[in-house]
């Protein structure tokens, strides 16, 4: 996989992110700059020995102690995940802060906007990324900003928060059939200024059952 990263050099892709299980061998391989790519590379390594973010030039390594279970681990909204960079802020005011210009390949090779999104646009074994990108539905959420999402449109964090369309409260749709509901895994209320455990909110239980996420509900 790492040997193929150089193939992105002559493409319009700006950043490649890879989510993988942490091992010291892979970590040291990346750390010792044995990769050859002209693109920005991000490696999210879960089940690690510490929580840390390290940058080596155009390479970023994010080590996370928790286990990431793709796809159900996506979409958690936390203060520590907010992105206050100018580039992210400017993009969020005009486009969807998660799905805009994103294309992904999941563990089975399915091509999606995000590994957690339900719709697949083919498999990498028999479909090119270009063909998937040109599908009529691939970009349908790209321009859906937080200003059009229920509750989020009233939130002071809306331009620095990553929006999740894979897991929502499933309460609203717009005139184009797009899901405009608040992200399911957000426990913040802009009306009270308070955070709460999202999984225990009674109003979210129907959506939690729909996504079969009962195992994520925290016990009191």
FIZARO-142286 format. One record per residue (C-alpha): residue in three letters; chain; x, y, z. Coordinates in steps of 0.001 Angstrom, whole numbers. Layout:
N
{site 'ALA', 'A', {X, Y, Z}};
...
% end
This chain:
220
{site 'UNK', 'A', {0, 0, 0}};
{site 'UNK', 'A', {2714, 2485, 955}};
{site 'UNK', 'A', {4613, 1781, -2258}};
{site 'UNK', 'A', {1561, 2867, -4274}};
{site 'UNK', 'A', {1232, 6310, -2649}};
{site 'UNK', 'A', {3604, 7823, -5198}};
{site 'UNK', 'A', {983, 7162, -7879}};
{site 'UNK', 'A', {-993, 10119, -6478}};
{site 'UNK', 'A', {1845, 12549, -7310}};
{site 'UNK', 'A', {539, 13364, -10797}};
{site 'UNK', 'A', {-3114, 13732, -9735}};
{site 'UNK', 'A', {-5275, 16560, -8392}};
{site 'UNK', 'A', {-5555, 14806, -5025}};
{site 'UNK', 'A', {-4036, 16993, -2299}};
{site 'UNK', 'A', {-4183, 14772, 768}};
{site 'UNK', 'A', {-4262, 11051, 1498}};
{site 'UNK', 'A', {-5456, 9789, 4899}};
{site 'UNK', 'A', {-5076, 6178, 5988}};
{site 'UNK', 'A', {-6734, 4683, 9081}};
{site 'UNK', 'A', {-4958, 1605, 10414}};
{site 'UNK', 'A', {-4240, -370, 13551}};
{site 'UNK', 'A', {-1134, 795, 15432}};
{site 'UNK', 'A', {2029, -1283, 15368}};
{site 'UNK', 'A', {5490, -65, 16360}};
{site 'UNK', 'A', {6915, -1456, 13097}};
{site 'UNK', 'A', {4615, 622, 10882}};
{site 'UNK', 'A', {5021, 3675, 13129}};
{site 'UNK', 'A', {8821, 3511, 12904}};
{site 'UNK', 'A', {8658, 2923, 9150}};
{site 'UNK', 'A', {6664, 6141, 8693}};
{site 'UNK', 'A', {8699, 8059, 11275}};
{site 'UNK', 'A', {11979, 7188, 9533}};
{site 'UNK', 'A', {10676, 8840, 6350}};
{site 'UNK', 'A', {10828, 5722, 4247}};
{site 'UNK', 'A', {7736, 6860, 2339}};
{site 'UNK', 'A', {8000, 8620, -1012}};
{site 'UNK', 'A', {5123, 10909, -1901}};
{site 'UNK', 'A', {4718, 14568, -2838}};
{site 'UNK', 'A', {1266, 14724, -1222}};
{site 'UNK', 'A', {223, 15500, 2345}};
{site 'UNK', 'A', {-54, 12135, 4079}};
{site 'UNK', 'A', {-2029, 11543, 7276}};
{site 'UNK', 'A', {-1894, 8274, 9188}};
{site 'UNK', 'A', {-4524, 7763, 11899}};
{site 'UNK', 'A', {-3267, 4881, 14021}};
{site 'UNK', 'A', {-5777, 3549, 16549}};
{site 'UNK', 'A', {-5368, 1175, 19505}};
{site 'UNK', 'A', {-2037, 2917, 20141}};
{site 'UNK', 'A', {75, 3347, 23266}};
{site 'UNK', 'A', {-700, 7072, 23606}};
{site 'UNK', 'A', {-2791, 9947, 22275}};
{site 'UNK', 'A', {-499, 12212, 20279}};
{site 'UNK', 'A', {-212, 14082, 16977}};
{site 'UNK', 'A', {3206, 14268, 15303}};
{site 'UNK', 'A', {4258, 16045, 12111}};
{site 'UNK', 'A', {7234, 15155, 9941}};
{site 'UNK', 'A', {7187, 17655, 7100}};
{site 'UNK', 'A', {4251, 16695, 4873}};
{site 'UNK', 'A', {3511, 13591, 6960}};
{site 'UNK', 'A', {1182, 13655, 9983}};
{site 'UNK', 'A', {776, 10755, 12398}};
{site 'UNK', 'A', {-2188, 10723, 14777}};
{site 'UNK', 'A', {-1973, 8062, 17492}};
{site 'UNK', 'A', {-5218, 7238, 19332}};
{site 'UNK', 'A', {-5500, 4943, 22338}};
{site 'UNK', 'A', {-9109, 4022, 21600}};
{site 'UNK', 'A', {-10009, 1409, 19032}};
{site 'UNK', 'A', {-11621, 2812, 15898}};
{site 'UNK', 'A', {-14321, 558, 14524}};
{site 'UNK', 'A', {-14982, 1809, 11043}};
{site 'UNK', 'A', {-17653, 2681, 10115}};
{site 'UNK', 'A', {-19452, 3100, 13479}};
{site 'UNK', 'A', {-16688, 5213, 15068}};
{site 'UNK', 'A', {-17233, 8109, 12648}};
{site 'UNK', 'A', {-19079, 11309, 13405}};
{site 'UNK', 'A', {-18336, 11928, 17092}};
{site 'UNK', 'A', {-18515, 15638, 17908}};
{site 'UNK', 'A', {-16162, 16798, 20678}};
{site 'UNK', 'A', {-14572, 20102, 21608}};
{site 'UNK', 'A', {-11109, 18629, 21087}};
{site 'UNK', 'A', {-12029, 17754, 17509}};
{site 'UNK', 'A', {-12868, 21333, 16526}};
{site 'UNK', 'A', {-10717, 22779, 13737}};
{site 'UNK', 'A', {-10051, 26504, 14004}};
{site 'UNK', 'A', {-7702, 26804, 11025}};
{site 'UNK', 'A', {-8515, 29573, 8573}};
{site 'UNK', 'A', {-8690, 27163, 5632}};
{site 'UNK', 'A', {-11199, 24893, 7397}};
{site 'UNK', 'A', {-13310, 27871, 8519}};
{site 'UNK', 'A', {-13449, 29347, 5013}};
{site 'UNK', 'A', {-14385, 26008, 3454}};
{site 'UNK', 'A', {-17090, 25369, 6063}};
{site 'UNK', 'A', {-18860, 28634, 5296}};
{site 'UNK', 'A', {-19415, 27508, 1693}};
{site 'UNK', 'A', {-19292, 23699, 1683}};
{site 'UNK', 'A', {-19886, 20620, 3790}};
{site 'UNK', 'A', {-17074, 20421, 6328}};
{site 'UNK', 'A', {-16698, 16634, 6071}};
{site 'UNK', 'A', {-17696, 15461, 2601}};
{site 'UNK', 'A', {-16601, 18305, 307}};
{site 'UNK', 'A', {-13979, 17036, -2172}};
{site 'UNK', 'A', {-13583, 13792, -228}};
{site 'UNK', 'A', {-13430, 10322, -1742}};
{site 'UNK', 'A', {-12747, 7176, 269}};
{site 'UNK', 'A', {-12099, 3466, -80}};
{site 'UNK', 'A', {-13296, 1270, 2777}};
{site 'UNK', 'A', {-11771, -1986, 4029}};
{site 'UNK', 'A', {-13711, -4008, 1436}};
{site 'UNK', 'A', {-12652, -1752, -1424}};
{site 'UNK', 'A', {-15994, 52, -1781}};
{site 'UNK', 'A', {-15753, 3635, -3008}};
{site 'UNK', 'A', {-17779, 6117, -983}};
{site 'UNK', 'A', {-17818, 9797, -68}};
{site 'UNK', 'A', {-16881, 8661, 3445}};
{site 'UNK', 'A', {-16354, 5084, 4711}};
{site 'UNK', 'A', {-19471, 5435, 6899}};
{site 'UNK', 'A', {-21845, 6724, 4226}};
{site 'UNK', 'A', {-24375, 4081, 3109}};
{site 'UNK', 'A', {-24150, 4619, -647}};
{site 'UNK', 'A', {-21360, 2884, -2568}};
{site 'UNK', 'A', {-20276, 4021, -6023}};
{site 'UNK', 'A', {-18532, 805, -7045}};
{site 'UNK', 'A', {-15549, -1200, -5883}};
{site 'UNK', 'A', {-11942, -250, -6492}};
{site 'UNK', 'A', {-11389, -3682, -8080}};
{site 'UNK', 'A', {-13602, -2835, -11043}};
{site 'UNK', 'A', {-14374, 909, -10817}};
{site 'UNK', 'A', {-11996, 3846, -11196}};
{site 'UNK', 'A', {-12056, 6745, -8740}};
{site 'UNK', 'A', {-12822, 9041, -11671}};
{site 'UNK', 'A', {-15898, 7022, -12641}};
{site 'UNK', 'A', {-17160, 7026, -9037}};
{site 'UNK', 'A', {-16557, 10767, -8758}};
{site 'UNK', 'A', {-18627, 11410, -11885}};
{site 'UNK', 'A', {-21670, 9530, -10557}};
{site 'UNK', 'A', {-24664, 11874, -10366}};
{site 'UNK', 'A', {-25104, 11337, -6613}};
{site 'UNK', 'A', {-21473, 11477, -5514}};
{site 'UNK', 'A', {-21391, 15231, -4855}};
{site 'UNK', 'A', {-24942, 15644, -3557}};
{site 'UNK', 'A', {-23828, 16621, -35}};
{site 'UNK', 'A', {-20739, 18621, -999}};
{site 'UNK', 'A', {-22426, 22029, -757}};
{site 'UNK', 'A', {-24613, 21360, 2285}};
{site 'UNK', 'A', {-23275, 23761, 4916}};
{site 'UNK', 'A', {-23923, 23848, 8661}};
{site 'UNK', 'A', {-26160, 26873, 8043}};
{site 'UNK', 'A', {-28678, 24429, 6545}};
{site 'UNK', 'A', {-28515, 21760, 9278}};
{site 'UNK', 'A', {-31134, 21696, 12036}};
{site 'UNK', 'A', {-29819, 22974, 15397}};
{site 'UNK', 'A', {-26302, 23318, 13921}};
{site 'UNK', 'A', {-27420, 26463, 12079}};
{site 'UNK', 'A', {-27833, 28127, 15491}};
{site 'UNK', 'A', {-24531, 26838, 16916}};
{site 'UNK', 'A', {-21509, 29052, 17551}};
{site 'UNK', 'A', {-19196, 26141, 16639}};
{site 'UNK', 'A', {-20768, 25448, 13249}};
{site 'UNK', 'A', {-17849, 26674, 11112}};
{site 'UNK', 'A', {-15148, 24828, 13057}};
{site 'UNK', 'A', {-17058, 21562, 13571}};
{site 'UNK', 'A', {-16881, 18608, 11189}};
{site 'UNK', 'A', {-20365, 17774, 9960}};
{site 'UNK', 'A', {-21480, 14129, 9821}};
{site 'UNK', 'A', {-24089, 13043, 7301}};
{site 'UNK', 'A', {-23530, 9320, 7873}};
{site 'UNK', 'A', {-25102, 9271, 11348}};
{site 'UNK', 'A', {-27789, 11829, 12083}};
{site 'UNK', 'A', {-30886, 12147, 14269}};
{site 'UNK', 'A', {-32956, 11452, 11117}};
{site 'UNK', 'A', {-35556, 14123, 11799}};
{site 'UNK', 'A', {-35380, 16434, 8765}};
{site 'UNK', 'A', {-34972, 16401, 4983}};
{site 'UNK', 'A', {-34793, 19362, 2619}};
{site 'UNK', 'A', {-36674, 19816, -651}};
{site 'UNK', 'A', {-33950, 17876, -2511}};
{site 'UNK', 'A', {-34233, 14832, -246}};
{site 'UNK', 'A', {-30977, 15532, 1592}};
{site 'UNK', 'A', {-30756, 14675, 5281}};
{site 'UNK', 'A', {-30478, 17986, 7167}};
{site 'UNK', 'A', {-30797, 16530, 10675}};
{site 'UNK', 'A', {-28372, 17300, 13504}};
{site 'UNK', 'A', {-25420, 14860, 13732}};
{site 'UNK', 'A', {-26403, 11952, 15976}};
{site 'UNK', 'A', {-23171, 11908, 18002}};
{site 'UNK', 'A', {-23327, 15527, 19123}};
{site 'UNK', 'A', {-24339, 16186, 22720}};
{site 'UNK', 'A', {-24078, 19986, 22591}};
{site 'UNK', 'A', {-27051, 22350, 22746}};
{site 'UNK', 'A', {-26416, 25861, 21422}};
{site 'UNK', 'A', {-29571, 26976, 23226}};
{site 'UNK', 'A', {-28269, 26118, 26708}};
{site 'UNK', 'A', {-24520, 26175, 26027}};
{site 'UNK', 'A', {-24188, 22763, 27695}};
{site 'UNK', 'A', {-22667, 19429, 26657}};
{site 'UNK', 'A', {-24269, 16123, 27585}};
{site 'UNK', 'A', {-23653, 12452, 26759}};
{site 'UNK', 'A', {-25256, 12095, 23334}};
{site 'UNK', 'A', {-25950, 8356, 23583}};
{site 'UNK', 'A', {-28264, 8661, 26588}};
{site 'UNK', 'A', {-30456, 11412, 25151}};
{site 'UNK', 'A', {-34031, 9981, 24946}};
{site 'UNK', 'A', {-34658, 11862, 21692}};
{site 'UNK', 'A', {-31790, 10043, 19990}};
{site 'UNK', 'A', {-32780, 6492, 20882}};
{site 'UNK', 'A', {-34851, 5890, 17750}};
{site 'UNK', 'A', {-31910, 6843, 15513}};
{site 'UNK', 'A', {-29477, 4821, 17650}};
{site 'UNK', 'A', {-31690, 1765, 17133}};
{site 'UNK', 'A', {-31937, 2501, 13399}};
{site 'UNK', 'A', {-28130, 2501, 13073}};
{site 'UNK', 'A', {-27830, -494, 15439}};
{site 'UNK', 'A', {-25554, 1430, 17772}};
{site 'UNK', 'A', {-26996, 188, 21040}};
{site 'UNK', 'A', {-23526, -976, 22112}};
{site 'UNK', 'A', {-22370, 2653, 22126}};
{site 'UNK', 'A', {-24966, 3763, 24686}};
{site 'UNK', 'A', {-23195, 4650, 27923}};
{site 'UNK', 'A', {-24480, 3032, 31088}};
{site 'UNK', 'A', {-25318, 5259, 34059}};
% end
